[in-house]
Amino acid sequence: RLDLTVIVNNAVYDSDDFVQELNVVTLNLSGLNAGEYNVKALFSTGASTLILNTTAFNVSKADSSIVIDVENVYYVGDEVVITLTPSFDGIVTVLINDESYVLEDDYTITIEDAVYGNYNIEATLAGDDNHNESIAYSDFEVIKYPTELIIGDIYTDDELYTIIPISIDHVSDLTVSGTVTVTIISGEIIVDEFTSDNFVGDEIEVNAGVLEPGDYTFVVTYNGNENDDTSFDSN
């Protein structure tokens, strides 16, 4: 029987814990937390002689990581789902622009009815006794729905007012609303420019007033709203 005792910090190991091959004795330690460990080895020769040897070793914290999974582009009103995958189960703090979230068990953030804008994500996986802190960054964009403004056949009504029919094609399920800006150009001169009243619907007619006889170019710009992007057409 090998008369050897090893003390690692306050844990005591005897011959039943060792693996011996010839004159080499091995003590396998697993599951150690990060930190410094002092080792004492006590060996008896059997003649009341005690040999003491000491050493120390350090267990460093493991590096950690956090992965952010999010689409690059969403439309206004979409549901945005952000999934975070930490390398160990810990506390994750997520900052999305000025909004902060603390996650411990469910590492998913869902944003309902996304608002137009650019969003920056910073996710921090807090360190613990055995892991270093880690930080990851990502971003996504919420864009407005595209529109297409089309000028119809411009005509003069019975009172000699110039009427501009306008239709706005759009891909969202929401009703188009907002204003249009009309620029009237003769040659290289802007004759008039005005913005319409607020309207609701994808087909409107704008009264450009009574114009002197001549050739005119009409540039009409849809100014968009919180959901729909701008577009323009000329005639």
Disulfide bonds with the S-S distance in Angstrom:
none
